[in-house]
Amino acid sequence: METEISLKEFLLIIFGFGYLVNHRSKEIHRVTEKHRNCHLNHISGKTSEHITKRKALKLIKNNGYNGCRWCWPEADAG
């Protein structure tokens, strides 16, 4: 079940920043597919940032980050 995208998120997606990374939990969310179980509204602005897909894949490959099981299951390592 997806939730609605805000205007800010819509603009970020247009400019290529369609992923939200939570640096505290090392989990990356795909904003276009966000799910109510992602609880993106609980992620602190201090520990998160919007990033591009290229940077998201780089974080997964080199820094031990993980895709969200709800909104980006193909990048979820468990």
Z-matrix of the N, CA and C atoms (Angstrom, degrees):
N
C 1 1.445
C 2 1.518 1 109.26
N 3 1.296 2 116.09 1 118.87
C 4 1.452 3 121.26 2 -179.12
C 5 1.522 4 110.73 3 -89.13
N 6 1.321 5 115.86 4 153.90
C 7 1.448 6 121.46 5 172.65
C 8 1.515 7 108.10 6 -107.02
N 9 1.316 8 117.03 7 166.08
C 10 1.453 9 120.50 8 -175.90
C 11 1.523 10 111.78 9 -73.42
N 12 1.318 11 115.01 10 152.36
C 13 1.461 12 122.51 11 179.55
C 14 1.522 13 108.38 12 -93.98
N 15 1.330 14 116.41 13 133.03
C 16 1.462 15 121.11 14 178.94
C 17 1.528 16 109.80 15 -77.77
N 18 1.312 17 116.72 16 167.77
C 19 1.455 18 121.67 17 178.59
C 20 1.526 19 110.39 18 -61.92
N 21 1.320 20 117.27 19 -41.47
C 22 1.466 21 121.32 20 178.59
C 23 1.527 22 110.20 21 -60.57
N 24 1.326 23 116.58 22 -45.80
C 25 1.462 24 120.79 23 179.49
C 26 1.526 25 110.69 24 -64.41
N 27 1.315 26 117.06 25 -39.36
C 28 1.458 27 121.69 26 178.58
C 29 1.523 28 110.99 27 -59.62
N 30 1.329 29 116.30 28 -45.75
C 31 1.464 30 120.92 29 179.50
C 32 1.525 31 111.27 30 -66.62
N 33 1.322 32 117.00 31 -39.61
C 34 1.461 33 119.88 32 177.82
C 35 1.530 34 111.10 33 -63.50
N 36 1.319 35 117.09 34 -38.61
C 37 1.463 36 121.67 35 178.34
C 38 1.527 37 110.17 36 -63.70
N 39 1.333 38 116.82 37 -43.08
C 40 1.459 39 121.37 38 179.71
C 41 1.532 40 110.66 39 -58.92
N 42 1.336 41 116.54 40 -39.33
C 43 1.462 42 120.73 41 -178.20
C 44 1.527 43 113.07 42 -88.31
N 45 1.342 44 116.71 43 9.03
C 46 1.458 45 120.55 44 172.60
C 47 1.516 46 115.84 45 94.93
N 48 1.319 47 118.24 46 3.85
C 49 1.461 48 121.51 47 -179.03
C 50 1.528 49 110.18 48 -102.63
N 51 1.327 50 115.61 49 65.55
C 52 1.459 51 121.88 50 -174.06
C 53 1.516 52 115.14 51 -93.39
N 54 1.315 53 117.51 52 11.92
C 55 1.460 54 121.31 53 -178.34
C 56 1.521 55 109.49 54 -126.63
N 57 1.322 56 116.22 55 139.29
C 58 1.460 57 122.24 56 178.58
C 59 1.518 58 107.88 57 -115.61
N 60 1.320 59 115.87 58 120.56
C 61 1.465 60 120.53 59 -178.94
C 62 1.521 61 109.36 60 -104.93
N 63 1.319 62 114.82 61 133.54
C 64 1.463 63 122.35 62 174.05
C 65 1.525 64 105.64 63 -101.83
N 66 1.328 65 116.62 64 106.35
C 67 1.458 66 120.33 65 -175.53
C 68 1.528 67 112.12 66 -70.84
N 69 1.316 68 117.88 67 -24.18
C 70 1.464 69 120.38 68 179.13
C 71 1.525 70 111.41 69 -68.64
N 72 1.331 71 116.79 70 -46.44
C 73 1.467 72 120.30 71 -178.54
C 74 1.528 73 112.67 72 -94.95
N 75 1.329 74 116.86 73 -6.75
C 76 1.464 75 123.41 74 -177.31
C 77 1.532 76 111.39 75 58.83
N 78 1.331 77 115.43 76 41.06
C 79 1.464 78 120.91 77 179.72
C 80 1.523 79 109.33 78 -118.53
N 81 1.324 80 115.46 79 138.60
C 82 1.461 81 121.45 80 -178.06
C 83 1.521 82 109.19 81 -114.26
N 84 1.329 83 115.94 82 131.15
C 85 1.461 84 122.94 83 -178.72
C 86 1.521 85 109.90 84 -110.99
N 87 1.315 86 116.16 85 142.36
C 88 1.458 87 122.33 86 175.26
C 89 1.525 88 106.73 87 -94.26
N 90 1.324 89 116.48 88 112.68
C 91 1.464 90 121.72 89 -172.60
C 92 1.523 91 112.20 90 -63.76
N 93 1.314 92 118.39 91 -33.42
C 94 1.465 93 120.59 92 -178.43
C 95 1.522 94 112.11 93 -69.99
N 96 1.317 95 117.59 94 -20.19
C 97 1.465 96 121.97 95 -178.35
C 98 1.526 97 112.28 96 -117.33
N 99 1.326 98 117.52 97 20.48
C 100 1.466 99 119.24 98 -173.30
C 101 1.525 100 111.64 99 -58.07
N 102 1.294 101 114.31 100 145.45
C 103 1.456 102 123.63 101 -174.76
C 104 1.528 103 108.06 102 -119.59
N 105 1.302 104 117.00 103 154.12
C 106 1.475 105 119.20 104 -179.46
C 107 1.527 106 111.89 105 -62.72
N 108 1.319 107 117.65 106 -25.74
C 109 1.458 108 120.73 107 178.56
C 110 1.524 109 113.28 108 -76.81
N 111 1.319 110 117.69 109 -8.84
C 112 1.469 111 120.74 110 177.90
C 113 1.529 112 111.22 111 -70.75
N 114 1.308 113 117.66 112 -29.71
C 115 1.470 114 123.65 113 -179.08
C 116 1.524 115 111.99 114 53.53
N 117 1.319 116 115.94 115 48.61
C 118 1.457 117 121.08 116 -178.08
C 119 1.521 118 112.57 117 -63.99
N 120 1.323 119 117.08 118 -25.50
C 121 1.461 120 119.79 119 179.23
C 122 1.524 121 112.43 120 -70.79
N 123 1.321 122 118.43 121 -13.10
C 124 1.465 123 122.09 122 178.86
C 125 1.527 124 112.53 123 -93.67
N 126 1.317 125 117.89 124 -6.33
C 127 1.461 126 120.88 125 -179.70
C 128 1.529 127 108.60 126 -79.91
N 129 1.307 128 115.88 127 127.32
C 130 1.457 129 121.61 128 -179.13
C 131 1.522 130 110.69 129 -68.35
N 132 1.321 131 116.01 130 142.63
C 133 1.459 132 121.05 131 176.38
C 134 1.514 133 112.52 132 -65.18
N 135 1.328 134 116.72 133 -23.44
C 136 1.464 135 120.93 134 -179.29
C 137 1.526 136 111.86 135 -75.72
N 138 1.322 137 117.08 136 -26.25
C 139 1.469 138 120.38 137 -176.21
C 140 1.521 139 112.61 138 -109.23
N 141 1.326 140 117.69 139 11.86
C 142 1.462 141 119.99 140 -177.98
C 143 1.519 142 110.97 141 -132.20
N 144 1.318 143 115.11 142 160.99
C 145 1.460 144 120.94 143 173.70
C 146 1.517 145 109.10 144 -158.02
N 147 1.317 146 116.06 145 152.06
C 148 1.457 147 121.60 146 175.22
C 149 1.520 148 107.27 147 -87.16
N 150 1.325 149 115.39 148 134.37
C 151 1.463 150 120.67 149 -176.49
C 152 1.516 151 110.39 150 -135.56
N 153 1.323 152 115.35 151 169.86
C 154 1.466 153 121.88 152 177.39
C 155 1.530 154 109.72 153 -85.30
N 156 1.312 155 116.22 154 166.60
C 157 1.463 156 120.34 155 178.41
C 158 1.526 157 110.45 156 -64.17
N 159 1.305 158 116.42 157 -37.67
C 160 1.460 159 120.80 158 179.68
C 161 1.527 160 111.40 159 -60.11
N 162 1.333 161 116.31 160 -45.39
C 163 1.466 162 120.07 161 179.11
C 164 1.527 163 110.37 162 -68.59
N 165 1.338 164 117.17 163 -36.82
C 166 1.468 165 120.83 164 178.46
C 167 1.524 166 110.85 165 -61.03
N 168 1.316 167 116.82 166 -46.13
C 169 1.462 168 120.71 167 179.61
C 170 1.531 169 111.30 168 -65.46
N 171 1.315 170 116.24 169 -35.23
C 172 1.468 171 120.76 170 177.33
C 173 1.528 172 110.93 171 -66.23
N 174 1.334 173 117.41 172 -41.36
C 175 1.467 174 121.09 173 177.80
C 176 1.529 175 110.99 174 -63.98
N 177 1.325 176 116.37 175 -39.23
C 178 1.467 177 120.56 176 179.17
C 179 1.526 178 110.40 177 -65.56
N 180 1.319 179 116.05 178 -45.50
C 181 1.459 180 120.95 179 -175.87
C 182 1.530 181 112.91 180 -70.80
N 183 1.335 182 117.35 181 -43.01
C 184 1.463 183 120.92 182 -170.20
C 185 1.522 184 115.98 183 -104.22
N 186 1.330 185 118.41 184 -20.76
C 187 1.459 186 119.80 185 -170.88
C 188 1.522 187 114.84 186 -122.72
N 189 1.312 188 118.31 187 9.44
C 190 1.454 189 120.76 188 175.56
C 191 1.517 190 115.78 189 76.21
N 192 1.323 191 117.77 190 19.99
C 193 1.466 192 120.55 191 176.70
C 194 1.521 193 108.84 192 -79.04
N 195 1.337 194 115.84 193 167.11
C 196 1.451 195 121.66 194 -172.85
C 197 1.528 196 109.50 195 -139.12
N 198 1.318 197 117.25 196 145.18
C 199 1.456 198 120.86 197 174.39
C 200 1.522 199 110.33 198 -77.95
N 201 1.309 200 116.19 199 151.30
C 202 1.472 201 121.94 200 179.54
C 203 1.527 202 109.97 201 -68.65
N 204 1.314 203 116.64 202 137.46
C 205 1.471 204 120.47 203 -178.50
C 206 1.523 205 112.35 204 -69.30
N 207 1.341 206 117.72 205 -19.83
C 208 1.456 207 120.76 206 -177.10
C 209 1.525 208 112.65 207 -93.81
N 210 1.327 209 117.90 208 -42.47
C 211 1.464 210 119.97 209 -173.98
C 212 1.520 211 114.29 210 -108.03
N 213 1.335 212 118.03 211 -12.18
C 214 1.467 213 120.67 212 177.74
C 215 1.523 214 109.41 213 -144.93
N 216 1.341 215 117.49 214 61.40
C 217 1.458 216 122.02 215 -173.73
C 218 1.532 217 114.71 216 -62.93
N 219 1.335 218 117.17 217 -28.30
C 220 1.464 219 118.68 218 -179.71
C 221 1.541 220 112.51 219 -69.88
N 222 1.330 221 117.74 220 -16.89
C 223 1.465 222 121.29 221 177.13
C 224 1.540 223 111.90 222 -104.95
N 225 1.328 224 116.16 223 3.62
C 226 1.465 225 121.15 224 -178.91
C 227 1.529 226 109.63 225 -82.95
N 228 1.312 227 114.97 226 124.89
C 229 1.456 228 120.09 227 179.95
C 230 1.532 229 112.28 228 -100.12
N 231 1.301 230 115.59 229 5.02
C 232 1.461 231 119.10 230 176.60
C 233 1.465 232 116.58 231 108.56
